[in-house]
Protein backbone atom coordinates (compact mmCIF):
# COMPACT_ATOMS: atom_id res chain seq x y z
CA UNK A 1 0.00 0.00 0.00
CA UNK A 2 1.39 3.40 -0.98
CA UNK A 3 1.89 5.86 1.89
CA UNK A 4 -0.62 8.66 2.38
CA UNK A 5 -0.08 12.39 2.54
CA UNK A 6 -2.74 14.58 4.15
CA UNK A 7 -3.13 17.87 2.27
CA UNK A 8 -5.10 19.97 4.75
CA UNK A 9 -5.89 23.22 3.03
CA UNK A 10 -6.06 21.83 -0.50
CA UNK A 11 -6.66 25.26 -2.10
CA UNK A 12 -6.31 24.84 -5.91
CA UNK A 13 -4.76 21.37 -5.76
CA UNK A 14 -1.23 22.17 -6.93
CA UNK A 15 0.31 20.59 -3.83
CA UNK A 16 -1.86 17.50 -4.21
CA UNK A 17 -0.82 17.20 -7.86
CA UNK A 18 2.83 17.23 -6.75
CA UNK A 19 2.26 14.58 -4.08
CA UNK A 20 0.46 12.33 -6.57
CA UNK A 21 3.29 12.71 -9.08
CA UNK A 22 5.71 11.73 -6.31
CA UNK A 23 3.83 8.43 -6.03
CA UNK A 24 1.85 9.03 -2.83
CA UNK A 25 -1.84 8.58 -2.16
CA UNK A 26 -3.47 11.78 -0.92
CA UNK A 27 -6.28 12.63 1.48
CA UNK A 28 -7.16 16.29 0.88
CA UNK A 29 -9.46 18.55 2.90
CA UNK A 30 -10.82 21.85 1.59
CA UNK A 31 -13.65 23.90 3.09
CA UNK A 32 -14.38 26.02 0.00
CA UNK A 33 -16.96 24.13 -2.13
CA UNK A 34 -16.04 26.14 -5.24
CA UNK A 35 -12.49 24.79 -5.06
CA UNK A 36 -13.80 21.28 -4.44
CA UNK A 37 -15.96 21.47 -7.58
CA UNK A 38 -12.92 22.41 -9.67
CA UNK A 39 -10.86 19.66 -8.05
CA UNK A 40 -13.41 16.98 -8.86
CA UNK A 41 -12.94 17.81 -12.52
CA UNK A 42 -9.16 18.22 -12.41
CA UNK A 43 -8.55 15.00 -10.46
CA UNK A 44 -11.42 12.89 -11.80
CA UNK A 45 -9.06 10.07 -12.81
CA UNK A 46 -7.17 10.00 -9.49
CA UNK A 47 -10.40 10.03 -7.48
CA UNK A 48 -11.79 7.16 -9.54
CA UNK A 49 -8.57 5.19 -9.06
CA UNK A 50 -8.78 5.84 -5.28
CA UNK A 51 -5.43 7.60 -5.25
CA UNK A 52 -7.14 10.74 -3.94
CA UNK A 53 -9.74 11.14 -1.21
CA UNK A 54 -11.27 14.62 -1.42
CA UNK A 55 -13.24 15.95 1.55
CA UNK A 56 -15.29 19.17 1.56
CA UNK A 57 -15.24 19.98 5.27
CA UNK A 58 -13.51 22.28 7.74
CA UNK A 59 -11.07 21.14 10.41
CA UNK A 60 -12.64 21.91 13.79
CA UNK A 61 -12.78 20.75 17.41
CA UNK A 62 -15.74 18.43 16.78
CA UNK A 63 -16.95 16.34 13.86
CA UNK A 64 -20.41 16.71 12.32
CA UNK A 65 -21.22 20.27 13.29
CA UNK A 66 -21.99 23.12 10.90
CA UNK A 67 -20.00 26.32 11.20
CA UNK A 68 -19.83 29.57 9.18
CA UNK A 69 -17.32 29.75 6.34
CA UNK A 70 -16.56 33.04 4.62
CA UNK A 71 -15.72 33.09 0.90
CA UNK A 72 -13.66 36.04 -0.31
CA UNK A 73 -15.31 37.70 -3.37
CA UNK A 74 -12.13 37.73 -5.50
CA UNK A 75 -9.41 35.70 -3.75
CA UNK A 76 -10.12 32.03 -3.19
CA UNK A 77 -6.98 31.75 -1.05
CA UNK A 78 -8.40 34.45 1.24
CA UNK A 79 -11.46 32.45 2.29
CA UNK A 80 -11.59 31.24 5.88
CA UNK A 81 -13.68 30.20 8.87
CA UNK A 82 -12.30 33.34 10.48
CA UNK A 83 -14.34 36.31 9.23
CA UNK A 84 -11.72 38.85 10.28
CA UNK A 85 -9.16 37.02 8.13
CA UNK A 86 -11.40 37.57 5.08
CA UNK A 87 -12.54 41.13 5.71
CA UNK A 88 -9.21 42.76 6.61
CA UNK A 89 -8.95 44.28 3.10
CA UNK A 90 -12.47 45.76 3.24
CA UNK A 91 -14.08 42.95 1.24
CA UNK A 92 -17.57 41.67 1.91
CA UNK A 93 -17.47 37.87 1.98
CA UNK A 94 -20.23 35.43 1.14
CA UNK A 95 -21.15 33.37 4.19
CA UNK A 96 -22.06 29.69 3.88
CA UNK A 97 -22.33 26.78 6.29
CA UNK A 98 -19.76 24.00 6.16
CA UNK A 99 -19.63 20.70 8.03
CA UNK A 100 -16.72 19.97 10.33
CA UNK A 101 -14.28 17.11 10.80
CA UNK A 102 -11.43 16.32 13.19
CA UNK A 103 -8.01 14.81 12.56
CA UNK A 104 -9.10 11.70 14.45
CA UNK A 105 -11.94 11.16 11.96
CA UNK A 106 -9.58 11.69 9.02
CA UNK A 107 -7.34 8.89 10.31
CA UNK A 108 -10.29 6.50 9.96
CA UNK A 109 -10.25 6.96 6.18
CA UNK A 110 -6.76 5.48 5.83
CA UNK A 111 -6.20 3.42 9.02
CA UNK A 112 -2.44 4.00 8.86
CA UNK A 113 -0.15 6.84 9.86
CA UNK A 114 0.29 9.31 7.00
CA UNK A 115 3.88 9.84 5.93
CA UNK A 116 3.39 13.62 5.93
CA UNK A 117 0.71 16.12 6.91
CA UNK A 118 0.73 19.55 5.25
CA UNK A 119 -1.42 22.09 7.08
CA UNK A 120 -2.44 25.48 5.72
CA UNK A 121 -5.98 26.07 6.93
CA UNK A 122 -6.14 29.82 7.51
CA UNK A 123 -6.16 30.35 11.28
CA UNK A 124 -7.44 26.85 12.19
CA UNK A 125 -3.88 25.48 12.26
CA UNK A 126 -3.82 25.66 16.06
CA UNK A 127 -6.85 23.35 16.24
CA UNK A 128 -5.06 20.81 14.09
CA UNK A 129 -1.76 20.87 16.00
CA UNK A 130 -3.59 20.27 19.29
CA UNK A 131 -5.38 17.28 17.74
CA UNK A 132 -2.08 16.00 16.41
CA UNK A 133 -0.72 16.03 19.96
CA UNK A 134 -3.86 14.36 21.37
CA UNK A 135 -3.64 11.51 18.83
CA UNK A 136 0.13 11.13 18.88
CA UNK A 137 0.18 7.86 20.86
CA UNK A 138 -1.98 6.24 18.20
CA UNK A 139 -0.77 7.69 14.90
CA UNK A 140 2.39 9.78 14.47
CA UNK A 141 3.22 11.12 11.01
CA UNK A 142 6.94 11.08 10.27
CA UNK A 143 6.82 14.60 8.85
CA UNK A 144 4.44 17.53 9.37
CA UNK A 145 4.35 21.18 8.29
CA UNK A 146 2.32 24.19 9.36
CA UNK A 147 2.03 27.65 7.91
CA UNK A 148 3.13 30.00 10.68
CA UNK A 149 1.80 33.41 11.65
CA UNK A 150 3.10 35.74 14.33
CA UNK A 151 -0.21 35.60 16.18
CA UNK A 152 -0.20 31.86 16.93
CA UNK A 153 3.32 30.60 16.22
CA UNK A 154 4.01 29.77 19.89
CA UNK A 155 1.09 27.31 20.02
CA UNK A 156 2.28 25.38 16.98
CA UNK A 157 5.92 25.30 18.10
CA UNK A 158 5.07 24.12 21.60
CA UNK A 159 2.55 21.44 20.67
CA UNK A 160 4.90 19.94 18.10
CA UNK A 161 7.67 19.86 20.69
CA UNK A 162 5.60 18.14 23.38
CA UNK A 163 4.31 15.70 20.73
CA UNK A 164 7.88 14.45 20.35
CA UNK A 165 9.05 16.27 17.22
CA UNK A 166 12.66 17.32 17.79
CA UNK A 167 14.03 18.46 14.44
CA UNK A 168 12.66 21.51 12.64
CA UNK A 169 13.12 23.54 9.48
CA UNK A 170 11.68 26.84 8.27
CA UNK A 171 10.79 27.21 4.58
CA UNK A 172 9.82 30.52 2.99
CA UNK A 173 6.95 29.78 0.59
CA UNK A 174 7.69 32.92 -1.39
CA UNK A 175 10.88 31.23 -2.62
CA UNK A 176 9.23 28.01 -3.84
CA UNK A 177 7.95 29.27 -7.20
CA UNK A 178 10.15 28.11 -10.05
CA UNK A 179 12.16 25.54 -8.08
CA UNK A 180 12.40 22.12 -9.70
CA UNK A 181 12.14 18.65 -8.21
CA UNK A 182 14.65 17.01 -10.54
CA UNK A 183 13.63 13.52 -9.43
CA UNK A 184 10.33 13.87 -11.31
CA UNK A 185 11.04 16.99 -13.40
CA UNK A 186 8.35 19.00 -11.60
CA UNK A 187 8.40 22.81 -11.42
CA UNK A 188 6.71 24.39 -8.41
CA UNK A 189 4.08 27.04 -9.07
CA UNK A 190 3.19 30.19 -7.12
CA UNK A 191 1.85 29.46 -3.62
CA UNK A 192 3.27 25.94 -3.71
CA UNK A 193 4.28 24.40 -0.40
CA UNK A 194 7.33 22.98 -2.14
CA UNK A 195 9.68 20.26 -0.96
CA UNK A 196 8.93 18.19 2.13
CA UNK A 197 10.24 15.31 4.18
CA UNK A 198 13.45 13.68 3.01
CA UNK A 199 13.72 16.08 0.06
CA UNK A 200 14.34 19.06 2.34
CA UNK A 201 18.02 20.08 2.81
CA UNK A 202 19.46 17.78 5.47
CA UNK A 203 21.83 20.48 6.73
CA UNK A 204 18.97 22.83 7.61
CA UNK A 205 17.26 20.66 10.22
CA UNK A 206 17.83 22.09 13.71
CA UNK A 207 16.65 21.57 17.31
CA UNK A 208 13.73 23.35 18.94
CA UNK A 209 15.56 26.21 20.67
CA UNK A 210 17.45 27.20 17.52
CA UNK A 211 14.44 27.11 15.20
CA UNK A 212 12.29 29.10 17.64
CA UNK A 213 15.03 31.73 17.94
CA UNK A 214 15.27 31.99 14.15
CA UNK A 215 11.53 32.40 13.75
CA UNK A 216 11.35 35.14 16.39
CA UNK A 217 14.08 37.05 14.50
CA UNK A 218 12.07 36.75 11.29
CA UNK A 219 8.87 37.80 13.05
CA UNK A 220 10.50 40.89 14.54
CA UNK A 221 11.94 41.92 11.17
CA UNK A 222 8.56 41.36 9.53
CA UNK A 223 6.93 43.72 12.02
CA UNK A 224 9.55 46.38 11.20
CA UNK A 225 9.34 45.98 7.39
CA UNK A 226 7.60 43.06 5.70
CA UNK A 227 8.55 44.23 2.19
CA UNK A 228 12.31 44.64 2.44
CA UNK A 229 13.54 42.94 5.60
CA UNK A 230 11.21 39.93 5.85
CA UNK A 231 9.37 39.28 2.64
CA UNK A 232 7.25 36.14 2.33
CA UNK A 233 5.60 33.71 4.73
CA UNK A 234 7.02 30.68 6.49
CA UNK A 235 6.14 27.01 6.85
CA UNK A 236 7.45 25.16 9.88
CA UNK A 237 8.45 21.58 9.01
CA UNK A 238 9.01 19.05 11.80
CA UNK A 239 10.18 15.46 12.18
CA UNK A 240 11.47 13.19 14.92
CA UNK A 241 14.94 11.65 14.77
N, C-alpha and C positions, 0 to 999 in steps of 0.2 A: 504494500500500500504506500503510495506516495505521501510524503509529509504535507501537512496543511500549514498555510499561512492565513492568519486572520487580518483582513484589511478593514479596520474599523474607522470609518470616515472615507468611504469609497470614492466620493466626489465624482469625477468624470470617468474613472476606471483606468487611468493610465498606469497607476501602480499595480493594479490587478493584472493588467495585460503583461507587465514586466514579470510578475511572479509566475504567471502561467507559462510564459516563454522560458523561464528558468526551470520549468519542469515540476513546479509545485501545484497541488490542489489549493484552492482558495475558498475561504468563507468570508464574504464581504457584507458589511452592514452600512446602510445609507438611509438617513431619515427623510431626505428630499425625494418625494415620489416622482418628480419630473426627471431627476437623474436616474432613478431606477427604470423608468420607462425607456430611456435612451439605452441603458445598459442591457436591457432584455433583448434589444435589437442587435446591439454591437456584439454581445457575447452569447448569441442564441445557440451556436454550435457547442460552446464549452458548457453551457448550462445543460443542454441535452445529453452531453457525454458525462455529466456529473463531475466535471472538473471544477465547476464553480457553483457554490451555493450563495444565492443573492437574497438578502433579507432587508425588507423595507420597514425598519423599526429604529427607535432611538435607544441608546444605552442609558439606563436609568437605575435607580436603587431597587425597583421592583419590576417584575415581569407582568405583562397583561394589563397595565393601566393605560389610560390615554392622557397625553400631555400636550400643551400647545407647542407648535413648531412654527417658526417665523421665516418665511421665504423672502429673500431680498428681491426687489423688483428687477434688478439688472445684473446682479452678481451672484451666481449660484453658489460660489465658494463662501459668500457672506451670510448664508442662511444658517440658522442656529435655533436651539431650544431657548437660548438666552436672548430675550428681546433687545436688551441694551447693546448686545454685540452686533445686532443687525441695524439698529437705528442710529448708531453713533455718527453716521455721515449725513443725517437728516432725512434718510429714506423712510418711506412708509411701507412696511412689509405686509405680505398677505399671511394671515394666520390660519393654520389648519390644525387638525388633531392627528397625532401619530401615536401608534401603540409602542409600548416599551418592552425592553428585554434586558436581561442581565448577562454578565459574562458566564455565570454558572449555567444558564440555559443554553448559551452558545456552545459550550463544551459538549452538551448532549447530542449535538448534530454530528460530531466527529468521533467522540468517545476516546480520543487520544490527545496527548499534549501537542499543541501546534508547535512547529519549529520556531516560529516568529510571529509576534503580534505587533502590527503597526497601528498606532492610535493617533488620530487627528480629528477629534470630534467636537471642536469649537466650544470650549469651556466645560464640557462634560468629562474631560480627561481625568479629573480628580476622582470622579465616581468610579471610573474604570480601574485606576491604580489601586484604590482601596479594595475593590473586588478581586483584583489579582492577588493581593496580599491575603485576603480571606480564603482564597481557594488554593493557596500555594502548596499546601500539604497533599493535595490531590492531583493537581496538574500544574507543572511548572514549565513554561516555555523556555527554551534555551536562550532566545534573544527576544527583546522587546524594545520598542521605541515610542516616545511620546513627544508631541510638539509642546514646547515650553513657552510659557509667558511669564512676565515678571510678577504677575498677580498671584500665581498659584504654584510657582516653581518649587517652593520648599516642600509642598505636600507630595509632589511626584518624586522628588529626590529622596525624601525620608521613607516613603512607603516602599520604594524599590530596594532601599538599603535594608530595611528590616525584613523584607521578603527574601533576602539572601543574595541579591545581586551585588557583586563586588568589583566589577570592572565596567567602566563607563566611557562613553565617547560622545562628543558634541559634533553635530553636522549642520552646517549652514545650508538650508534648502535653497537659498538664493544662488548658490554656486553649483547646483546640480544640473541645471539646463545645459545641454550640449555635451556633457560627459558621456563616455562610451563604455559599456560593458563589453569588452573585447571577447569574452568567452562565448557570447551569443550574438555579437555584433548589434547591440541594441543601444540607441541614442536616447538619453533621457530628455524629456520635454519640460517645459515650464511648469512649475509647481510639483514636479516629481519628488518623491521622498528619497529616490536614489538608492545607492548601495546599502546593504544590510548584512548582518551576520558575519560570516567568515570572509566576505568580500570587502569588508571595511579594513582600512590600514591597520595592521597588527601593532605598529609602533605607537598608535594614538590611543590605545586603551589605557586607562589610568584609574587609580583607586578613588574612593568616594571623596575624601577631603580635597584632593587635587581638582577633581572635576567640578565640585561645588564652588571652589575658589575661582576657577576659570569662568564659570557662568556668572558669578556675581560681578566680576570685572566687566564682562560683556554687558550685563544688565545696566550697570552704572554708566558705561559709555553710551548706551542706547538712550538713557534718560537725558544725557547731555546733548547728544546729536545723533539721531537715528538715520541720518542721510550720509554723513561723512565718516563718523567714527565707528558706528556699529550698524551697518546696513544689513538687512536680511532678517531671518528668523530661524531659530535653532530647534533641531530635534535632539533629544537625549536618548542615546542607545545604551542598553545595558545587557550584561550577560553575567554568568557565574563561572568562575574558573575552578 
